């Protein structure tokens, strides 16, 4: 059973997961097939008076091309110390070569507000409608340290802002 949440209710679980083994970002490709990629960078907050989830995806990722054609994404947060192997797999293999969801034995379930599915085995879910895509470029940075450290190979992130339409968690009560 899923319990509906206000967008910021389980920010603690999200923050721990992002700074630990990561969370699953699910996006549909142009043929409507779901790909899961592990992300460790992301933020949740208010923009344009709406609750949003912001993800940063490098140009080289297969997910990058999916995000360009898709209208939505879901963020799926595993419970503490679960799905570690699956997170590593989805964070090191590419959906351009392999169906990662099937390879990991993960279960996709229909979302309620968007056409991108969620991963059922996760404890917390965010359904997001894409509002903005912004490709970052060298000129956008005021810190040369960050450029040196993270963008030596010119593989800049695209910043994607999704409005959180719905969030819910596994009801453990
Ligand atoms: C813990 C972890 C966090 C990651 N965070 C990000 C991220 O925030 N943004 C990103 O572009 N890649 C990130 N990656 C790398 C991608 O998950 C990885 O390149 C993946 O294979 C890309 O999958 P895709 O080609 O199917 O999109 C992360 C990997 C791991 C293991």
Backbone and ligand atoms as CSV (ligand in chain L), in Angstrom:
chain,resi,resn,atom,element,x,y,z
A,1,UNK,N,N,0.834,-1.207,0.000
A,1,UNK,CA,C,0.000,0.000,0.000
A,1,UNK,C,C,0.869,1.258,0.000
A,2,UNK,N,N,0.500,2.211,-0.839
A,2,UNK,CA,C,1.258,3.461,-0.894
A,2,UNK,C,C,0.518,4.529,-0.090
A,3,UNK,N,N,1.306,5.379,0.566
A,3,UNK,CA,C,0.711,6.458,1.347
A,3,UNK,C,C,1.058,7.790,0.671
A,4,UNK,N,N,0.032,8.560,0.340
A,4,UNK,CA,C,0.276,9.846,-0.315
A,4,UNK,C,C,0.981,10.799,0.633
A,5,UNK,N,N,1.909,11.579,0.082
A,5,UNK,CA,C,2.706,12.477,0.921
A,5,UNK,C,C,2.610,13.905,0.400
A,6,UNK,N,N,2.948,14.833,1.269
A,6,UNK,CA,C,3.241,16.165,0.779
A,6,UNK,C,C,4.682,16.092,0.242
A,7,UNK,N,N,5.030,16.896,-0.756
A,7,UNK,CA,C,6.284,16.721,-1.498
A,7,UNK,C,C,7.526,16.620,-0.624
A,8,UNK,N,N,7.559,17.371,0.522
A,8,UNK,CA,C,8.800,17.408,1.308
A,8,UNK,C,C,8.793,16.442,2.501
A,9,UNK,N,N,7.732,15.648,2.642
A,9,UNK,CA,C,7.575,14.816,3.847
A,9,UNK,C,C,8.739,13.875,4.154
A,10,UNK,N,N,9.299,13.221,3.125
A,10,UNK,CA,C,10.370,12.254,3.389
A,10,UNK,C,C,11.704,12.738,2.821
A,11,UNK,N,N,11.924,14.043,2.933
A,11,UNK,CA,C,13.162,14.636,2.419
A,11,UNK,C,C,14.387,14.012,3.091
A,12,UNK,N,N,14.213,13.535,4.320
A,12,UNK,CA,C,15.326,12.903,5.041
A,12,UNK,C,C,15.787,11.631,4.330
A,13,UNK,N,N,14.823,10.806,3.932
A,13,UNK,CA,C,15.146,9.549,3.241
A,13,UNK,C,C,15.803,9.842,1.883
A,14,UNK,N,N,15.261,10.824,1.182
A,14,UNK,CA,C,15.819,11.212,-0.117
A,14,UNK,C,C,17.261,11.705,0.038
A,15,UNK,N,N,17.485,12.590,1.007
A,15,UNK,CA,C,18.818,13.177,1.190
A,15,UNK,C,C,19.850,12.093,1.516
A,16,UNK,N,N,19.460,11.145,2.367
A,16,UNK,CA,C,20.391,10.051,2.727
A,16,UNK,C,C,20.718,9.208,1.505
A,17,UNK,N,N,19.696,8.921,0.710
A,17,UNK,CA,C,19.913,8.078,-0.468
A,17,UNK,C,C,20.794,8.797,-1.495
A,18,UNK,N,N,20.543,10.073,-1.715
A,18,UNK,CA,C,21.338,10.818,-2.698
A,18,UNK,C,C,22.805,10.865,-2.290
A,19,UNK,N,N,23.047,11.021,-1.017
A,19,UNK,CA,C,24.444,11.092,-0.588
A,19,UNK,C,C,25.032,9.714,-0.298
A,20,UNK,N,N,24.225,8.667,-0.500
A,20,UNK,CA,C,24.724,7.302,-0.317
A,20,UNK,C,C,24.846,6.584,-1.658
A,21,UNK,N,N,24.028,5.539,-1.844
A,21,UNK,CA,C,24.134,4.723,-3.062
A,21,UNK,C,C,23.357,5.286,-4.240
A,22,UNK,N,N,22.586,6.355,-4.020
A,22,UNK,CA,C,21.849,6.991,-5.107
A,22,UNK,C,C,20.386,6.576,-5.151
A,23,UNK,N,N,19.693,7.101,-6.139
A,23,UNK,CA,C,18.268,6.797,-6.343
A,23,UNK,C,C,18.073,6.527,-7.838
A,24,UNK,N,N,16.938,5.949,-8.204
A,24,UNK,CA,C,16.678,5.635,-9.615
A,24,UNK,C,C,15.898,6.766,-10.281
A,25,UNK,N,N,16.433,7.235,-11.398
A,25,UNK,CA,C,15.709,8.162,-12.268
A,25,UNK,C,C,15.178,7.323,-13.430
A,26,UNK,N,N,13.860,7.321,-13.609
A,26,UNK,CA,C,13.261,6.543,-14.705
A,26,UNK,C,C,12.716,7.506,-15.755
A,27,UNK,N,N,13.070,7.250,-17.016
A,27,UNK,CA,C,12.605,8.080,-18.128
A,27,UNK,C,C,12.259,7.152,-19.293
A,28,UNK,N,N,11.255,7.512,-20.064
A,28,UNK,CA,C,10.890,6.729,-21.253
A,28,UNK,C,C,11.728,7.166,-22.446
A,29,UNK,N,N,12.115,6.208,-23.280
A,29,UNK,CA,C,12.779,6.603,-24.524
A,29,UNK,C,C,11.707,6.989,-25.545
A,30,UNK,N,N,12.122,7.344,-26.755
A,30,UNK,CA,C,11.135,7.869,-27.716
A,30,UNK,C,C,10.140,6.795,-28.160
A,31,UNK,N,N,10.476,5.522,-27.918
A,31,UNK,CA,C,9.537,4.448,-28.256
A,31,UNK,C,C,8.674,4.036,-27.062
A,32,UNK,N,N,8.821,4.758,-25.961
A,32,UNK,CA,C,7.978,4.481,-24.798
A,32,UNK,C,C,8.524,3.391,-23.883
A,33,UNK,N,N,9.799,3.040,-24.055
A,33,UNK,CA,C,10.397,2.008,-23.182
A,33,UNK,C,C,11.127,2.687,-22.021
A,34,UNK,N,N,10.945,2.132,-20.817
A,34,UNK,CA,C,11.510,2.778,-19.632
A,34,UNK,C,C,12.971,2.402,-19.409
A,35,UNK,N,N,13.790,3.391,-19.077
A,35,UNK,CA,C,15.186,3.156,-18.705
A,35,UNK,C,C,15.415,3.714,-17.297
A,36,UNK,N,N,16.183,2.981,-16.508
A,36,UNK,CA,C,16.494,3.435,-15.144
A,36,UNK,C,C,17.971,3.782,-15.053
A,37,UNK,N,N,18.262,4.954,-14.513
A,37,UNK,CA,C,19.652,5.384,-14.327
A,37,UNK,C,C,19.809,5.842,-12.882
A,38,UNK,N,N,20.925,5.529,-12.286
A,38,UNK,CA,C,21.185,5.961,-10.913
A,38,UNK,C,C,21.660,7.414,-10.902
A,39,UNK,N,N,21.090,8.196,-10.010
A,39,UNK,CA,C,21.581,9.571,-9.837
A,39,UNK,C,C,21.948,9.819,-8.368
A,40,UNK,N,N,22.951,10.665,-8.205
A,40,UNK,CA,C,23.370,11.056,-6.858
A,40,UNK,C,C,23.250,12.564,-6.680
A,41,UNK,N,N,23.029,13.244,-7.785
A,41,UNK,CA,C,22.857,14.688,-7.728
A,41,UNK,C,C,21.410,15.009,-8.046
A,42,UNK,N,N,20.824,15.849,-7.246
A,42,UNK,CA,C,19.437,16.233,-7.462
A,42,UNK,C,C,19.008,17.121,-6.317
A,43,UNK,N,N,17.963,17.865,-6.551
A,43,UNK,CA,C,17.463,18.695,-5.458
A,43,UNK,C,C,15.961,18.861,-5.560
A,44,UNK,N,N,15.389,19.125,-4.389
A,44,UNK,CA,C,13.948,19.269,-4.322
A,44,UNK,C,C,13.676,20.618,-3.678
A,45,UNK,N,N,12.695,21.346,-4.175
A,45,UNK,CA,C,12.386,22.650,-3.576
A,45,UNK,C,C,11.229,23.297,-4.279
A,46,UNK,N,N,11.187,24.623,-4.177
A,46,UNK,CA,C,10.090,25.370,-4.794
A,46,UNK,C,C,10.656,26.279,-5.883
A,47,UNK,N,N,10.113,26.186,-7.073
A,47,UNK,CA,C,10.444,27.112,-8.167
A,47,UNK,C,C,9.131,27.462,-8.856
A,48,UNK,N,N,8.985,28.713,-9.248
A,48,UNK,CA,C,7.746,29.169,-9.892
A,48,UNK,C,C,6.513,28.799,-9.041
A,49,UNK,N,N,6.704,28.885,-7.721
A,49,UNK,CA,C,5.627,28.590,-6.744
A,49,UNK,C,C,5.121,27.146,-6.838
A,50,UNK,N,N,5.959,26.250,-7.362
A,50,UNK,CA,C,5.557,24.834,-7.453
A,50,UNK,C,C,6.626,23.962,-6.823
A,51,UNK,N,N,6.246,22.839,-6.260
A,51,UNK,CA,C,7.264,21.902,-5.784
A,51,UNK,C,C,7.960,21.262,-6.980
A,52,UNK,N,N,9.277,21.256,-6.970
A,52,UNK,CA,C,10.014,20.705,-8.115
A,52,UNK,C,C,11.110,19.746,-7.676
A,53,UNK,N,N,11.472,18.859,-8.599
A,53,UNK,CA,C,12.635,17.994,-8.454
A,53,UNK,C,C,13.560,18.340,-9.615
A,54,UNK,N,N,14.810,18.667,-9.287
A,54,UNK,CA,C,15.769,19.036,-10.332
A,54,UNK,C,C,16.822,17.939,-10.450
A,55,UNK,N,N,17.002,17.431,-11.657
A,55,UNK,CA,C,18.031,16.406,-11.877
A,55,UNK,C,C,19.092,16.955,-12.817
A,56,UNK,N,N,20.309,16.413,-12.701
A,56,UNK,CA,C,21.425,16.838,-13.560
A,56,UNK,C,C,21.952,15.608,-14.285
A,57,UNK,N,N,21.845,15.622,-15.603
A,57,UNK,CA,C,22.205,14.434,-16.374
A,57,UNK,C,C,23.230,14.814,-17.451
A,58,UNK,N,N,24.338,14.103,-17.468
A,58,UNK,CA,C,25.406,14.423,-18.425
A,58,UNK,C,C,25.005,14.048,-19.855
A,59,UNK,N,N,25.595,14.789,-20.785
A,59,UNK,CA,C,25.303,14.608,-22.212
A,59,UNK,C,C,25.551,13.174,-22.670
A,60,UNK,N,N,26.549,12.530,-22.105
A,60,UNK,CA,C,26.932,11.182,-22.564
A,60,UNK,C,C,25.941,10.088,-22.155
A,61,UNK,N,N,25.033,10.377,-21.237
A,61,UNK,CA,C,24.115,9.331,-20.754
A,61,UNK,C,C,23.020,9.054,-21.781
A,62,UNK,N,N,22.619,7.798,-21.868
A,62,UNK,CA,C,21.468,7.435,-22.706
A,62,UNK,C,C,20.220,8.183,-22.192
A,63,UNK,N,N,20.121,8.325,-20.885
A,63,UNK,CA,C,18.983,9.025,-20.260
A,63,UNK,C,C,18.849,10.459,-20.789
A,64,UNK,N,N,19.964,11.053,-21.176
A,64,UNK,CA,C,19.949,12.424,-21.694
A,64,UNK,C,C,19.027,12.515,-22.911
A,65,UNK,N,N,19.191,11.562,-23.848
A,65,UNK,CA,C,18.351,11.601,-25.059
A,65,UNK,C,C,16.898,11.289,-24.706
A,66,UNK,N,N,16.694,10.414,-23.728
A,66,UNK,CA,C,15.313,10.102,-23.303
A,66,UNK,C,C,14.644,11.355,-22.734
A,67,UNK,N,N,15.409,12.120,-21.953
A,67,UNK,CA,C,14.836,13.321,-21.316
A,67,UNK,C,C,14.463,14.383,-22.351
A,68,UNK,N,N,15.107,14.323,-23.504
A,68,UNK,CA,C,14.784,15.329,-24.519
A,68,UNK,C,C,13.445,15.059,-25.198
A,69,UNK,N,N,13.058,13.781,-25.265
A,69,UNK,CA,C,11.782,13.495,-25.938
A,69,UNK,C,C,10.648,13.248,-24.935
A,70,UNK,N,N,10.985,12.939,-23.696
A,70,UNK,CA,C,9.942,12.603,-22.726
A,70,UNK,C,C,9.334,13.854,-22.091
A,71,UNK,N,N,8.094,13.743,-21.645
A,71,UNK,CA,C,7.432,14.867,-20.970
A,71,UNK,C,C,7.496,14.734,-19.456
A,72,UNK,N,N,8.044,13.615,-18.974
A,72,UNK,CA,C,8.018,13.379,-17.527
A,72,UNK,C,C,9.165,12.469,-17.102
A,73,UNK,N,N,9.368,12.391,-15.798
A,73,UNK,CA,C,10.286,11.399,-15.234
A,73,UNK,C,C,9.774,11.021,-13.858
A,74,UNK,N,N,10.261,9.887,-13.352
A,74,UNK,CA,C,9.974,9.558,-11.953
A,74,UNK,C,C,11.297,9.374,-11.213
A,75,UNK,N,N,11.274,9.716,-9.933
A,75,UNK,CA,C,12.427,9.487,-9.064
A,75,UNK,C,C,11.982,8.455,-8.033
A,76,UNK,N,N,12.797,7.420,-7.883
A,76,UNK,CA,C,12.430,6.267,-7.063
A,76,UNK,C,C,13.526,6.008,-6.032
A,77,UNK,N,N,13.151,6.115,-4.767
A,77,UNK,CA,C,14.138,6.054,-3.686
A,77,UNK,C,C,14.025,4.709,-2.962
A,78,UNK,N,N,15.103,3.906,-3.000
A,78,UNK,CA,C,15.061,2.629,-2.277
A,78,UNK,C,C,15.006,2.851,-0.764
A,79,UNK,N,N,14.474,1.884,-0.034
A,79,UNK,CA,C,14.550,1.938,1.422
A,79,UNK,C,C,16.003,1.850,1.851
A,80,UNK,N,N,16.308,2.264,3.104
A,80,UNK,CA,C,17.697,2.246,3.570
A,80,UNK,C,C,18.351,0.880,3.370
A,81,UNK,N,N,19.559,0.904,2.807
A,81,UNK,CA,C,20.348,-0.318,2.590
A,81,UNK,C,C,19.665,-1.384,1.755
A,82,UNK,N,N,18.850,-0.974,0.806
A,82,UNK,CA,C,18.245,-1.959,-0.104
A,82,UNK,C,C,18.619,-1.604,-1.541
A,83,UNK,N,N,18.486,-2.578,-2.428
A,83,UNK,CA,C,18.702,-2.409,-3.880
A,83,UNK,C,C,20.083,-1.831,-4.219
A,84,UNK,N,N,21.069,-2.130,-3.392
A,84,UNK,CA,C,22.416,-1.582,-3.616
A,84,UNK,C,C,23.021,-2.081,-4.930
A,85,UNK,N,N,22.881,-3.398,-5.177
A,85,UNK,CA,C,23.457,-3.959,-6.409
A,85,UNK,C,C,22.779,-3.389,-7.642
A,86,UNK,N,N,21.465,-3.227,-7.539
A,86,UNK,CA,C,20.696,-2.696,-8.671
A,86,UNK,C,C,21.084,-1.242,-8.942
A,87,UNK,N,N,21.324,-0.482,-7.868
A,87,UNK,CA,C,21.748,0.918,-8.042
A,87,UNK,C,C,23.113,0.982,-8.725
A,88,UNK,N,N,23.994,0.084,-8.323
A,88,UNK,CA,C,25.324,0.063,-8.927
A,88,UNK,C,C,25.226,-0.319,-10.411
A,89,UNK,N,N,24.401,-1.303,-10.684
A,89,UNK,CA,C,24.219,-1.762,-12.074
A,89,UNK,C,C,23.674,-0.619,-12.943
A,90,UNK,N,N,22.615,0.032,-12.451
A,90,UNK,CA,C,21.981,1.104,-13.253
A,90,UNK,C,C,22.840,2.364,-13.288
A,91,UNK,N,N,23.881,2.402,-12.443
A,91,UNK,CA,C,24.788,3.539,-12.428
A,91,UNK,C,C,26.092,3.272,-13.168
A,92,UNK,N,N,26.205,2.067,-13.738
A,92,UNK,CA,C,27.450,1.743,-14.457
A,92,UNK,C,C,27.193,1.153,-15.847
A,93,UNK,N,N,25.988,0.690,-16.096
A,93,UNK,CA,C,25.636,0.143,-17.421
A,93,UNK,C,C,24.712,1.139,-18.116
A,94,UNK,N,N,24.705,1.080,-19.452
A,94,UNK,CA,C,23.878,2.031,-20.195
A,94,UNK,C,C,22.668,1.367,-20.828
A,95,UNK,N,N,21.557,2.084,-20.761
A,95,UNK,CA,C,20.322,1.637,-21.407
A,95,UNK,C,C,20.434,1.577,-22.915
A,96,UNK,N,N,21.499,2.125,-23.467
A,96,UNK,CA,C,21.673,2.008,-24.919
A,96,UNK,C,C,22.145,0.599,-25.281
A,97,UNK,N,N,22.684,-0.140,-24.297
A,97,UNK,CA,C,23.205,-1.491,-24.556
A,97,UNK,C,C,22.310,-2.589,-24.000
A,98,UNK,N,N,21.546,-2.271,-22.958
A,98,UNK,CA,C,20.884,-3.339,-22.201
A,98,UNK,C,C,19.601,-2.807,-21.561
A,99,UNK,N,N,18.614,-3.702,-21.408
A,99,UNK,CA,C,17.390,-3.356,-20.669
A,99,UNK,C,C,17.715,-3.545,-19.178
A,100,UNK,N,N,18.061,-2.447,-18.528
A,100,UNK,CA,C,18.550,-2.548,-17.144
A,100,UNK,C,C,17.450,-2.955,-16.168
A,101,UNK,N,N,16.224,-2.498,-16.427
A,101,UNK,CA,C,15.114,-2.828,-15.525
A,101,UNK,C,C,14.917,-4.346,-15.510
A,102,UNK,N,N,14.898,-4.939,-16.720
A,102,UNK,CA,C,14.711,-6.393,-16.821
A,102,UNK,C,C,15.920,-7.123,-16.233
A,103,UNK,N,N,17.118,-6.656,-16.555
A,103,UNK,CA,C,18.335,-7.328,-16.076
A,103,UNK,C,C,18.396,-7.351,-14.553
A,104,UNK,N,N,17.869,-6.314,-13.917
A,104,UNK,CA,C,17.892,-6.241,-12.445
A,104,UNK,C,C,16.681,-6.922,-11.821
A,105,UNK,N,N,15.735,-7.333,-12.643
A,105,UNK,CA,C,14.515,-7.951,-12.104
A,105,UNK,C,C,13.635,-6.950,-11.367
A,106,UNK,N,N,13.706,-5.688,-11.771
A,106,UNK,CA,C,12.877,-4.669,-11.123
A,106,UNK,C,C,11.484,-4.648,-11.767
A,107,UNK,N,N,10.496,-4.227,-11.001
A,107,UNK,CA,C,9.113,-4.216,-11.478
A,107,UNK,C,C,8.653,-2.796,-11.758
A,108,UNK,N,N,8.191,-2.563,-12.978
A,108,UNK,CA,C,7.636,-1.241,-13.301
A,108,UNK,C,C,6.141,-1.254,-12.990
A,109,UNK,N,N,5.651,-0.162,-12.430
A,109,UNK,CA,C,4.209,-0.042,-12.168
A,109,UNK,C,C,3.753,1.302,-12.712
A,110,UNK,N,N,2.501,1.357,-13.144
A,110,UNK,CA,C,1.981,2.597,-13.732
A,110,UNK,C,C,1.967,3.712,-12.689
A,111,UNK,N,N,2.359,4.900,-13.138
A,111,UNK,CA,C,2.230,6.085,-12.289
A,111,UNK,C,C,0.790,6.569,-12.363
A,112,UNK,N,N,0.447,7.493,-11.473
A,112,UNK,CA,C,-0.931,7.995,-11.498
A,112,UNK,C,C,-1.080,9.257,-12.331
A,113,UNK,N,N,-0.031,10.115,-12.315
A,113,UNK,CA,C,-0.168,11.431,-12.949
A,113,UNK,C,C,0.653,11.599,-14.214
A,114,UNK,N,N,1.628,10.716,-14.435
A,114,UNK,CA,C,2.496,10.853,-15.612
A,114,UNK,C,C,2.585,9.508,-16.332
A,115,UNK,N,N,3.082,9.533,-17.575
A,115,UNK,CA,C,3.139,8.248,-18.297
A,115,UNK,C,C,4.430,7.474,-18.045
A,116,UNK,N,N,5.373,8.063,-17.333
A,116,UNK,CA,C,6.590,7.326,-16.960
A,116,UNK,C,C,6.280,6.461,-15.725
A,117,UNK,N,N,6.653,5.185,-15.765
A,117,UNK,CA,C,6.337,4.319,-14.611
A,117,UNK,C,C,7.260,4.536,-13.412
A,118,UNK,N,N,6.857,3.946,-12.300
A,118,UNK,CA,C,7.698,3.934,-11.100
A,118,UNK,C,C,8.318,2.539,-10.947
A,119,UNK,N,N,9.302,2.438,-10.064
A,119,UNK,CA,C,9.889,1.129,-9.722
A,119,UNK,C,C,9.266,0.689,-8.400
A,120,UNK,N,N,8.499,-0.392,-8.502
A,120,UNK,CA,C,7.685,-0.819,-7.365
A,120,UNK,C,C,8.494,-1.177,-6.118
A,121,UNK,N,N,9.697,-1.705,-6.294
A,121,UNK,CA,C,10.498,-2.168,-5.148
A,121,UNK,C,C,11.010,-1.004,-4.296
A,122,UNK,N,N,10.851,0.231,-4.755
A,122,UNK,CA,C,11.368,1.375,-3.990
A,122,UNK,C,C,10.391,1.807,-2.905
A,123,UNK,N,N,10.918,2.572,-1.944
A,123,UNK,CA,C,10.122,2.957,-0.777
A,123,UNK,C,C,9.426,4.301,-0.958
A,124,UNK,N,N,9.954,5.112,-1.850
A,124,UNK,CA,C,9.466,6.490,-1.985
A,124,UNK,C,C,9.529,6.876,-3.464
A,125,UNK,N,N,8.474,7.552,-3.936
A,125,UNK,CA,C,8.379,7.877,-5.366
A,125,UNK,C,C,7.972,9.331,-5.573
A,126,UNK,N,N,8.513,9.914,-6.641
A,126,UNK,CA,C,8.107,11.256,-7.073
A,126,UNK,C,C,7.718,11.172,-8.544
A,127,UNK,N,N,6.517,11.619,-8.860
A,127,UNK,CA,C,6.078,11.685,-10.260
A,127,UNK,C,C,6.214,13.136,-10.717
A,128,UNK,N,N,6.989,13.346,-11.768
A,128,UNK,CA,C,7.337,14.724,-12.160
A,128,UNK,C,C,7.043,15.000,-13.632
A,129,UNK,N,N,6.475,16.171,-13.874
A,129,UNK,CA,C,6.244,16.638,-15.254
A,129,UNK,C,C,7.348,17.638,-15.603
A,130,UNK,N,N,8.005,17.427,-16.738
A,130,UNK,CA,C,9.142,18.287,-17.092
A,130,UNK,C,C,8.673,19.700,-17.447
A,131,UNK,N,N,9.301,20.683,-16.770
A,131,UNK,CA,C,8.971,22.086,-17.025
A,131,UNK,C,C,10.083,22.786,-17.793
A,132,UNK,N,N,11.331,22.345,-17.584
A,132,UNK,CA,C,12.463,23.035,-18.214
A,132,UNK,C,C,13.647,22.102,-18.410
A,133,UNK,N,N,14.309,22.255,-19.550
A,133,UNK,CA,C,15.585,21.565,-19.792
A,133,UNK,C,C,16.599,22.654,-20.115
A,134,UNK,N,N,17.726,22.633,-19.440
A,134,UNK,CA,C,18.754,23.655,-19.691
A,134,UNK,C,C,20.123,22.994,-19.770
A,135,UNK,N,N,20.714,23.016,-20.943
A,135,UNK,CA,C,22.056,22.459,-21.114
A,135,UNK,C,C,23.079,23.421,-20.507
A,136,UNK,N,N,23.873,22.949,-19.565
A,136,UNK,CA,C,24.905,23.793,-18.972
A,136,UNK,C,C,26.102,23.885,-19.922
A,137,UNK,N,N,26.730,25.063,-19.948
A,137,UNK,CA,C,27.909,25.278,-20.788
A,137,UNK,C,C,29.010,25.883,-19.945
A,138,UNK,N,N,30.219,25.842,-20.469
A,138,UNK,CA,C,31.378,26.346,-19.727
A,138,UNK,C,C,31.131,27.776,-19.238
A,139,UNK,N,N,30.541,28.595,-20.092
A,139,UNK,CA,C,30.336,30.008,-19.788
A,139,UNK,C,C,29.396,30.223,-18.584
A,140,UNK,N,N,28.598,29.237,-18.243
A,140,UNK,CA,C,27.645,29.380,-17.133
A,140,UNK,C,C,28.312,29.327,-15.761
A,141,UNK,N,N,29.555,28.855,-15.708
A,141,UNK,CA,C,30.192,28.604,-14.411
A,141,UNK,C,C,31.046,29.778,-13.960
A,142,UNK,N,N,30.897,30.139,-12.666
A,142,UNK,CA,C,31.804,31.166,-12.155
A,142,UNK,C,C,32.970,30.548,-11.402
A,143,UNK,N,N,32.908,29.227,-11.181
A,143,UNK,CA,C,34.002,28.575,-10.460
A,143,UNK,C,C,34.850,27.731,-11.409
A,144,UNK,N,N,36.101,28.133,-11.604
A,144,UNK,CA,C,36.970,27.340,-12.480
A,144,UNK,C,C,37.338,26.024,-11.798
A,145,UNK,N,N,37.275,26.017,-10.464
A,145,UNK,CA,C,37.580,24.776,-9.721
A,145,UNK,C,C,36.566,23.692,-10.075
A,146,UNK,N,N,35.304,24.073,-10.120
A,146,UNK,CA,C,34.252,23.103,-10.452
A,146,UNK,C,C,34.422,22.629,-11.890
A,147,UNK,N,N,34.704,23.555,-12.780
A,147,UNK,CA,C,34.904,23.172,-14.193
A,147,UNK,C,C,36.045,22.168,-14.320
A,148,UNK,N,N,37.148,22.475,-13.643
A,148,UNK,CA,C,38.328,21.613,-13.692
A,148,UNK,C,C,38.026,20.234,-13.135
A,149,UNK,N,N,37.296,20.243,-12.005
A,149,UNK,CA,C,37.069,18.983,-11.302
A,149,UNK,C,C,36.039,18.097,-12.005
A,150,UNK,N,N,34.970,18.708,-12.506
A,150,UNK,CA,C,33.846,17.895,-12.996
A,150,UNK,C,C,33.667,17.884,-14.511
A,151,UNK,N,N,34.310,18.812,-15.227
A,151,UNK,CA,C,33.999,18.924,-16.663
A,151,UNK,C,C,35.237,18.946,-17.552
A,152,UNK,N,N,36.281,18.240,-17.131
A,152,UNK,CA,C,37.515,18.191,-17.943
A,152,UNK,C,C,37.225,17.671,-19.337
A,153,UNK,N,N,36.237,16.744,-19.424
A,153,UNK,CA,C,35.958,16.130,-20.731
A,153,UNK,C,C,34.799,16.789,-21.470
A,154,UNK,N,N,34.423,17.977,-20.984
A,154,UNK,CA,C,33.348,18.735,-21.657
A,154,UNK,C,C,31.993,18.032,-21.666
A,155,UNK,N,N,31.811,17.091,-20.735
A,155,UNK,CA,C,30.549,16.334,-20.683
A,155,UNK,C,C,29.600,17.041,-19.712
A,156,UNK,N,N,29.156,18.222,-20.111
A,156,UNK,CA,C,28.354,19.036,-19.209
A,156,UNK,C,C,26.975,18.436,-18.949
A,157,UNK,N,N,26.446,18.756,-17.792
A,157,UNK,CA,C,25.107,18.273,-17.440
A,157,UNK,C,C,24.023,19.084,-18.140
A,158,UNK,N,N,22.906,18.450,-18.312
A,158,UNK,CA,C,21.669,19.174,-18.602
A,158,UNK,C,C,20.890,19.195,-17.280
A,159,UNK,N,N,20.380,20.367,-16.993
A,159,UNK,CA,C,19.579,20.521,-15.779
A,159,UNK,C,C,18.114,20.376,-16.188
A,160,UNK,N,N,17.406,19.488,-15.542
A,160,UNK,CA,C,16.002,19.268,-15.914
A,160,UNK,C,C,15.131,19.505,-14.682
A,161,UNK,N,N,14.222,20.435,-14.817
A,161,UNK,CA,C,13.329,20.753,-13.688
A,161,UNK,C,C,11.972,20.108,-13.941
A,162,UNK,N,N,11.578,19.258,-13.004
A,162,UNK,CA,C,10.273,18.601,-13.111
A,162,UNK,C,C,9.366,19.036,-11.972
A,163,UNK,N,N,8.140,19.356,-12.310
A,163,UNK,CA,C,7.170,19.678,-11.245
A,163,UNK,C,C,6.720,18.381,-10.579
A,164,UNK,N,N,6.797,18.342,-9.268
A,164,UNK,CA,C,6.352,17.146,-8.550
A,164,UNK,C,C,4.819,17.171,-8.505
A,165,UNK,N,N,4.218,16.266,-9.267
A,165,UNK,CA,C,2.752,16.217,-9.300
A,165,UNK,C,C,2.211,15.341,-8.182
A,166,UNK,N,N,3.028,14.354,-7.797
A,166,UNK,CA,C,2.577,13.410,-6.769
A,166,UNK,C,C,3.796,12.784,-6.104
A,167,UNK,N,N,3.731,12.616,-4.790
A,167,UNK,CA,C,4.760,11.810,-4.129
A,167,UNK,C,C,4.085,10.888,-3.130
A,168,UNK,N,N,4.637,9.710,-3.011
A,168,UNK,CA,C,4.055,8.721,-2.094
A,168,UNK,C,C,5.128,7.739,-1.639
A,169,UNK,N,N,4.827,7.100,-0.524
A,169,UNK,CA,C,5.793,6.184,0.078
A,169,UNK,C,C,5.101,4.877,0.406
A,170,UNK,N,N,5.917,3.872,0.596
A,170,UNK,CA,C,5.412,2.589,1.070
A,170,UNK,C,C,4.851,2.819,2.469
A,171,UNK,N,N,3.637,2.374,2.710
A,171,UNK,CA,C,3.015,2.566,4.030
A,171,UNK,C,C,3.479,1.464,4.963
A,172,UNK,N,N,4.343,1.854,5.912
A,172,UNK,CA,C,4.901,0.828,6.803
A,172,UNK,C,C,4.150,0.773,8.135
A,173,UNK,N,N,3.105,1.602,8.278
A,173,UNK,CA,C,2.386,1.638,9.583
A,173,UNK,C,C,1.422,0.458,9.708
L,1,LIG,C1,C,25.870,6.587,-7.135
L,1,LIG,C2,C,25.848,7.123,-8.558
L,1,LIG,C3,C,25.340,8.390,-8.788
L,1,LIG,C4,C,25.303,8.917,-10.095
L,1,LIG,N1,N,24.787,10.180,-10.311
L,1,LIG,C5,C,24.697,10.659,-11.571
L,1,LIG,C6,C,24.070,11.933,-11.799
L,1,LIG,O1,O,23.537,12.600,-10.895
L,1,LIG,N2,N,24.069,12.407,-13.081
L,1,LIG,C7,C,24.614,11.709,-14.131
L,1,LIG,O2,O,24.596,12.190,-15.275
L,1,LIG,N3,N,25.187,10.472,-13.930
L,1,LIG,C8,C,25.217,9.938,-12.682
L,1,LIG,N4,N,25.753,8.691,-12.461
L,1,LIG,C9,C,26.264,7.902,-13.612
L,1,LIG,C10,C,25.134,7.207,-14.416
L,1,LIG,O3,O,24.213,6.561,-13.559
L,1,LIG,C11,C,25.764,6.162,-15.354
L,1,LIG,O4,O,26.627,6.788,-16.281
L,1,LIG,C12,C,24.723,5.292,-16.084
L,1,LIG,O5,O,25.370,4.154,-16.599
L,1,LIG,C13,C,24.014,6.046,-17.199
L,1,LIG,O6,O,22.962,5.235,-17.650
L,1,LIG,P1,P,22.241,5.467,-19.057
L,1,LIG,O7,O,23.316,5.476,-20.123
L,1,LIG,O8,O,21.299,4.287,-19.190
L,1,LIG,O9,O,21.509,6.750,-18.976
L,1,LIG,C14,C,25.798,8.143,-11.184
L,1,LIG,C15,C,26.291,6.849,-10.939
L,1,LIG,C16,C,26.315,6.332,-9.642
L,1,LIG,C17,C,26.832,4.942,-9.408
